[in-house]
């Protein structure tokens, strides 16, 4: 059986959407008709379309024939994605249900029934359908790479192979929830500076576009050269009034061009290297990526994933390309017989405290526990860095905004002061 997303009309003519299981799309359509509904669309919820040779019944409705032909000629368009918060929730639910000794298909069915989000139901219904067909949970999840990343699937696969799926899912739930917590912390921290910057830009543009033109009309009849600052302000105001919309389009296009260039491997790597050298920003990148590496590595090793596989997967989780490349080089040293702490020391990206904790874990045989402690230490440093960064950024933004407003006010007031001196 497979999972199908449907759109149908009920007996009162209202549109209904949902996910149902069936052998074929025709089977799902028939199930909808049995409920008294009229099916409009039925699409398989899979990352890949299964091509099967089937004979078409001469009595099959034309809509079903057309649908089969469309499925045979194109890839499936439905590849749902879910947020990290939703992933953390379903992981915790699965861990709890599995630990309660419920069969896997029943646990998945319970997650589907308890979910209030349609996209989550699509994914988990499809995963359950494939598990019922005989696939492992990791295999079923791997069909949704946008939802279940490589480290997630590898951890689940290790749990199934070791026979401790419940324990692995518990650790995976902690890992996912912690990742969501870090993202939420960073998002909340950056919200105020972003709002302040947007408001500052809007205030300055509004003053230059609407306030300044009305004020400078007072100086139109003055037969005297205006101060330089006032002339610059008038020129900026005239430019924004005439070319403001063009400037906005140019900035949008320029941003799109820069983003397109930075998506290319060479420029992207050079940009990431430059980011590591920028004060504060480089420190944030190192701390955040080190924290992600330590926690991912600890989760994978604790779940039974071999060291080299865990290193490869952990490197792919990192967002910074040079740091990712350094982890790949460290994997080569480990393959040659070096310890993890020694291999990471050569990267020059990991702080001494983290390296000491890893070395202690290797010496004591508790590497997984020490990696978790190293991750917690890095996450505390990240929170401290965010507090420091905001403590510096917020006053700087306020000073910049106040400085711009002061320059506009001075540009308006200086001719008035000069006029008063002439009159006196």
C-alpha positions as CSV (number, residue, x, y, z in Angstrom):
1,X,0.0,0.0,0.0
2,X,1.0,3.6,-0.5
3,X,-0.1,7.0,0.8
4,X,-2.1,9.3,-1.4
5,X,-3.0,13.0,-1.0
6,X,-6.5,13.7,-2.1
7,X,-8.8,16.7,-2.8
8,X,-12.5,15.8,-2.9
9,X,-16.0,17.3,-2.5
10,X,-18.2,16.0,0.2
11,X,-22.0,15.4,-0.1
12,X,-22.7,19.1,0.8
13,X,-20.2,20.4,-1.9
14,X,-17.5,21.5,0.5
15,X,-13.9,20.8,-0.4
16,X,-12.0,18.2,1.6
17,X,-8.2,17.5,1.7
18,X,-6.4,14.7,3.4
19,X,-4.2,11.7,3.1
20,X,-5.4,8.1,2.7
21,X,-3.8,4.7,2.0
22,X,-4.5,2.5,-0.9
23,X,-3.0,0.1,-3.4
24,X,-3.5,2.5,-6.3
25,X,-4.9,5.9,-7.0
26,X,-8.0,4.2,-8.4
27,X,-8.4,2.3,-5.1
28,X,-8.3,5.6,-3.1
29,X,-10.8,7.2,-5.5
30,X,-13.1,4.3,-4.9
31,X,-12.7,4.7,-1.1
32,X,-13.7,8.4,-1.5
33,X,-16.7,7.5,-3.6
34,X,-17.8,4.9,-0.9
35,X,-17.9,7.8,1.6
36,X,-20.2,9.7,-0.8
37,X,-17.4,12.1,-1.8
38,X,-16.4,13.2,-5.4
39,X,-12.7,12.9,-5.9
40,X,-11.0,15.8,-7.7
41,X,-7.3,15.0,-7.3
42,X,-5.4,12.0,-6.0
43,X,-1.6,12.1,-6.0
44,X,0.9,9.6,-4.4
45,X,2.9,11.1,-1.6
46,X,6.4,9.8,-2.4
47,X,9.7,11.3,-3.2
48,X,10.0,9.0,-6.1
49,X,7.3,7.6,-8.5
50,X,7.1,3.9,-8.8
51,X,6.7,2.8,-12.4
52,X,4.6,-0.3,-12.7
53,X,3.2,-2.1,-15.7
54,X,-0.5,-2.4,-15.2
55,X,-3.3,-3.3,-17.6
56,X,-6.0,-0.7,-17.9
57,X,-9.5,-1.9,-17.4
58,X,-11.8,-0.9,-20.3
59,X,-14.4,0.2,-17.7
60,X,-11.9,2.4,-15.9
61,X,-13.0,6.1,-15.7
62,X,-11.3,8.5,-18.1
63,X,-10.0,10.5,-15.1
64,X,-8.2,7.5,-13.7
65,X,-6.7,6.6,-17.1
66,X,-5.4,10.2,-17.5
67,X,-4.0,10.1,-14.0
68,X,-2.1,6.9,-14.5
69,X,-0.7,8.2,-17.8
70,X,0.5,11.4,-16.0
71,X,2.1,9.4,-13.2
72,X,4.0,7.3,-15.7
73,X,5.3,10.3,-17.6
74,X,6.4,12.7,-14.8
75,X,7.9,12.8,-11.4
76,X,5.7,13.2,-8.4
77,X,5.2,16.9,-7.5
78,X,4.3,16.3,-3.9
79,X,7.4,16.4,-1.7
80,X,6.2,17.8,1.6
81,X,8.5,19.5,4.0
82,X,8.0,20.1,7.7
83,X,9.6,22.5,10.2
84,X,12.3,21.6,12.7
85,X,9.8,22.1,15.5
86,X,7.3,19.6,13.9
87,X,10.2,17.1,13.3
88,X,11.2,17.4,17.0
89,X,7.6,16.7,18.1
90,X,7.1,13.6,15.9
91,X,10.5,12.3,16.9
92,X,9.6,12.6,20.6
93,X,6.2,11.0,20.0
94,X,7.8,8.1,18.1
95,X,10.4,7.6,20.9
96,X,7.7,7.5,23.6
97,X,5.5,5.1,21.7
98,X,8.3,2.8,20.7
99,X,9.6,2.7,24.3
100,X,6.0,1.7,25.3
101,X,6.6,-1.5,23.2
102,X,4.0,-0.6,20.6
103,X,4.5,-2.1,17.1
104,X,6.2,0.3,14.8
105,X,3.2,0.6,12.4
106,X,0.9,1.3,15.3
107,X,3.3,4.0,16.6
108,X,3.4,5.6,13.2
109,X,-0.4,5.4,12.9
110,X,-0.7,7.1,16.3
111,X,1.6,9.9,15.2
112,X,-0.5,10.4,12.1
113,X,-3.8,10.5,14.1
114,X,-2.4,13.0,16.7
115,X,-0.9,15.4,14.1
116,X,-2.9,18.5,13.3
117,X,-0.8,19.5,10.3
118,X,-1.7,18.1,6.8
119,X,1.9,18.1,5.6
120,X,3.0,16.0,8.6
121,X,0.2,13.6,7.9
122,X,1.3,13.3,4.3
123,X,4.8,12.4,5.3
124,X,4.1,10.0,8.2
125,X,1.3,8.2,6.4
126,X,3.6,7.5,3.5
127,X,6.3,6.4,5.9
128,X,3.9,4.0,7.6
129,X,2.7,2.6,4.3
130,X,6.2,1.7,3.3
131,X,7.0,0.2,6.7
132,X,3.8,-2.0,6.3
133,X,5.1,-3.0,2.9
134,X,8.3,-4.4,4.6
135,X,10.8,-1.6,4.4
136,X,12.7,-0.5,7.4
137,X,11.9,2.8,9.1
138,X,15.2,4.3,7.9
139,X,14.5,3.3,4.3
140,X,11.0,4.7,4.4
141,X,12.3,8.0,5.9
142,X,15.1,8.3,3.3
143,X,12.4,8.9,0.6
144,X,11.9,12.3,2.1
145,X,15.4,13.9,2.2
146,X,13.9,17.4,2.7
147,X,12.3,16.2,6.0
148,X,14.7,13.5,7.3
149,X,18.3,14.6,6.7
150,X,21.2,12.2,6.3
151,X,22.3,12.3,9.9
152,X,18.7,11.6,11.0
153,X,18.3,8.6,8.7
154,X,21.7,7.3,9.6
155,X,20.9,7.5,13.3
156,X,17.6,5.7,12.9
157,X,19.3,3.0,10.8
158,X,21.9,2.4,13.5
159,X,19.1,2.1,16.1
160,X,17.3,-0.5,14.0
161,X,20.5,-2.5,13.5
162,X,21.4,-2.4,17.2
163,X,17.9,-3.3,18.3
164,X,17.7,-0.2,20.5
165,X,15.4,1.9,18.4
166,X,13.6,3.4,21.3
167,X,16.8,4.6,23.0
168,X,18.2,6.0,19.7
169,X,14.9,7.8,19.1
170,X,15.1,9.3,22.6
171,X,18.6,10.7,21.8
172,X,17.5,11.8,18.4
173,X,14.5,13.6,19.9
174,X,16.9,15.4,22.3
175,X,19.2,16.3,19.4
176,X,16.3,17.6,17.3
177,X,14.8,19.6,20.1
178,X,18.2,21.1,21.0
179,X,18.7,22.1,17.3
180,X,15.3,23.8,17.3
181,X,16.1,25.6,20.5
182,X,19.4,27.0,19.1
183,X,17.7,28.2,16.0
184,X,14.9,29.8,18.1
185,X,17.5,31.5,20.3
186,X,19.3,33.0,17.3
187,X,16.1,34.1,15.6
188,X,14.8,35.8,18.7
189,X,18.1,37.5,19.2
190,X,18.2,38.9,15.7
191,X,14.6,40.0,15.7
192,X,15.1,43.3,17.5
193,X,18.1,44.5,15.5
194,X,16.3,43.7,12.2
195,X,13.2,45.6,13.3
196,X,15.3,48.5,14.5
197,X,17.2,48.6,11.2
198,X,14.0,48.5,9.1
199,X,12.4,51.2,11.1
200,X,15.5,53.4,10.8
201,X,15.7,53.0,7.1
202,X,11.9,53.8,6.7
203,X,12.2,56.9,8.9
204,X,15.2,58.3,6.9
205,X,13.6,57.5,3.6
206,X,10.3,59.0,4.7
207,X,12.0,62.2,5.9
208,X,13.9,62.6,2.7
209,X,10.9,61.9,0.5
210,X,8.1,63.7,2.2
211,X,9.4,66.0,5.0
212,X,12.5,67.5,3.5
213,X,10.8,68.7,0.2
214,X,8.2,70.6,2.2
215,X,10.8,72.3,4.4
216,X,13.3,73.3,1.7
217,X,10.5,75.3,0.0
218,X,11.2,77.9,2.7
219,X,14.7,78.4,1.3
220,X,13.6,78.7,-2.3
221,X,13.4,82.5,-2.2
222,X,16.7,83.0,-0.4
223,X,19.2,84.7,-2.7
224,X,22.2,83.2,-0.9
225,X,24.2,80.0,-1.3
226,X,23.0,77.3,1.1
227,X,25.4,75.3,3.3
228,X,27.0,72.2,1.9
229,X,25.2,69.8,4.2
230,X,21.8,71.4,3.1
231,X,22.7,71.1,-0.6
232,X,23.6,67.4,-0.1
233,X,20.4,66.8,1.7
234,X,18.4,68.5,-1.1
235,X,20.2,66.5,-3.8
236,X,19.5,63.2,-1.9
237,X,15.9,64.2,-1.5
238,X,15.5,65.0,-5.2
239,X,17.3,61.8,-6.2
240,X,14.9,59.6,-4.1
241,X,11.8,61.4,-5.4
242,X,12.9,60.8,-9.0
243,X,14.8,57.6,-8.9
244,X,13.6,56.0,-5.7
245,X,11.6,53.2,-7.4
246,X,14.5,52.5,-9.8
247,X,16.9,52.4,-6.9
248,X,14.7,49.8,-5.2
249,X,14.6,47.6,-8.3
250,X,18.4,47.9,-8.8
251,X,19.0,46.9,-5.1
252,X,16.7,43.9,-5.5
253,X,18.4,42.8,-8.7
254,X,21.8,43.4,-7.2
255,X,20.9,41.2,-4.2
256,X,19.6,38.5,-6.5
257,X,22.9,38.7,-8.5
258,X,25.0,38.5,-5.4
259,X,23.0,35.5,-4.1
260,X,23.4,33.8,-7.5
261,X,27.1,34.3,-7.5
262,X,27.5,33.1,-4.0
263,X,25.7,29.9,-4.8
264,X,28.6,28.9,-7.1
265,X,31.1,26.7,-5.4
266,X,34.2,28.9,-5.9
267,X,32.8,32.3,-4.8
268,X,30.8,30.6,-2.0
269,X,33.9,29.0,-0.5
270,X,35.8,32.3,-0.7
271,X,32.9,34.1,0.9
272,X,32.7,31.5,3.7
273,X,36.5,31.9,4.3
274,X,36.2,35.6,4.5
275,X,33.3,35.4,7.0
276,X,35.6,33.4,9.3
277,X,38.0,36.3,9.4
278,X,35.5,39.0,10.3
279,X,35.6,39.8,14.0
280,X,32.6,38.6,16.0
281,X,31.0,37.0,12.9
282,X,33.8,34.6,12.5
283,X,33.7,33.7,16.2
284,X,29.9,33.1,15.9
285,X,30.4,30.8,12.9
286,X,33.1,28.8,14.7
287,X,31.2,28.4,17.9
288,X,27.9,27.4,16.2
289,X,29.5,25.0,13.8
290,X,31.6,23.4,16.6
291,X,28.5,23.0,18.7
292,X,26.6,21.3,15.8
293,X,29.5,19.0,15.1
294,X,30.0,17.9,18.7
295,X,26.3,17.2,19.2
296,X,25.8,15.4,15.9
297,X,29.0,13.3,16.4
298,X,27.9,12.4,20.0
299,X,24.4,11.4,18.9
300,X,25.7,9.3,16.0
301,X,28.4,7.5,18.1
302,X,26.0,6.9,21.0
303,X,23.6,5.3,18.5
304,X,26.2,2.9,17.2
305,X,27.3,4.6,14.0
306,X,31.0,3.9,13.1
307,X,33.5,6.8,13.7
308,X,34.4,7.4,10.1
309,X,30.7,7.4,9.0
310,X,29.8,9.7,11.9
311,X,32.6,12.1,10.8
312,X,31.4,12.1,7.2
313,X,27.8,12.8,8.2
314,X,28.7,15.4,10.8
315,X,30.8,17.3,8.3
316,X,27.9,17.5,5.9
317,X,25.7,19.0,8.7
318,X,28.1,22.0,9.0
319,X,27.1,25.2,7.2
320,X,30.6,26.7,6.7
321,X,32.5,25.2,3.8
322,X,36.1,25.6,5.1
323,X,35.1,24.0,8.4
324,X,33.4,21.2,6.5
325,X,36.6,20.6,4.5
326,X,38.7,20.6,7.7
327,X,36.5,17.8,9.2
328,X,36.9,15.8,6.0
329,X,40.7,16.2,6.4
330,X,40.4,15.1,10.0
331,X,38.6,12.0,8.9
332,X,41.6,11.1,6.7
333,X,43.9,11.4,9.7
334,X,41.6,9.2,11.8
335,X,41.6,6.6,9.0
336,X,45.4,6.6,9.2
337,X,45.2,5.9,12.9
338,X,45.1,9.3,14.6
339,X,42.8,10.1,17.5
340,X,39.8,12.3,17.2
341,X,41.3,15.0,19.5
342,X,44.6,15.1,17.5
343,X,42.8,15.2,14.2
344,X,40.6,18.1,15.3
345,X,43.6,20.0,16.8
346,X,45.1,20.2,13.3
347,X,42.0,22.0,12.0
348,X,42.6,25.2,14.1
349,X,38.8,25.7,14.4
350,X,38.0,24.0,17.7
351,X,38.6,25.7,21.0
352,X,41.1,24.2,23.5
353,X,38.3,23.4,26.0
354,X,36.5,21.3,23.5
355,X,39.7,19.5,22.5
356,X,40.5,18.8,26.1
357,X,37.1,17.3,26.7
358,X,37.3,15.1,23.7
359,X,40.8,13.9,24.7
360,X,39.6,13.1,28.2
361,X,36.7,11.1,26.6
362,X,39.0,9.1,24.5
363,X,41.3,8.4,27.4
364,X,38.4,7.3,29.7
365,X,36.4,5.4,27.1
366,X,33.5,7.8,27.4
367,X,33.9,9.8,24.2
368,X,30.2,10.1,23.6
369,X,29.5,11.7,27.0
370,X,32.4,14.1,26.6
371,X,31.2,15.1,23.2
372,X,27.8,15.9,24.7
373,X,29.5,18.0,27.4
374,X,31.6,19.7,24.7
375,X,28.4,20.5,22.8
376,X,26.7,21.9,25.9
377,X,29.8,24.0,26.6
378,X,29.8,25.4,23.0
379,X,26.1,26.1,23.2
380,X,26.6,28.1,26.4
381,X,29.4,30.0,24.7
382,X,27.0,30.7,21.7
383,X,24.4,32.1,24.1
384,X,27.1,34.3,25.7
385,X,28.3,35.4,22.3
386,X,24.8,36.4,21.2
387,X,24.4,38.5,24.4
388,X,27.7,40.2,23.8
389,X,26.9,40.8,20.1
390,X,23.5,42.3,20.9
391,X,25.0,44.4,23.6
392,X,27.3,46.0,21.0
393,X,24.9,46.0,18.0
394,X,21.9,47.6,19.6
395,X,23.7,50.8,20.8
396,X,25.5,51.1,17.5
397,X,22.3,50.9,15.5
398,X,20.7,53.5,17.8
399,X,23.7,55.8,17.4
400,X,23.6,55.4,13.6
401,X,19.9,56.1,13.5
402,X,20.3,59.2,15.8
403,X,23.3,60.4,13.7
404,X,21.3,60.3,10.5
405,X,18.4,62.1,12.0
406,X,20.7,64.7,13.5
407,X,22.3,65.3,10.1
408,X,18.9,65.9,8.5
409,X,17.9,68.3,11.3
410,X,21.2,70.2,11.1
411,X,20.9,70.4,7.3
412,X,17.5,72.0,7.7
413,X,18.4,74.3,10.7
414,X,21.7,75.7,9.4
415,X,20.2,77.9,6.7
416,X,17.7,79.2,9.3
417,X,20.6,80.1,11.7
418,X,22.4,81.9,8.9
419,X,19.2,83.8,8.0
420,X,18.8,84.9,11.6
421,X,22.4,86.2,11.7
422,X,21.8,88.2,8.5
423,X,18.6,89.7,9.8
424,X,20.3,90.7,13.1
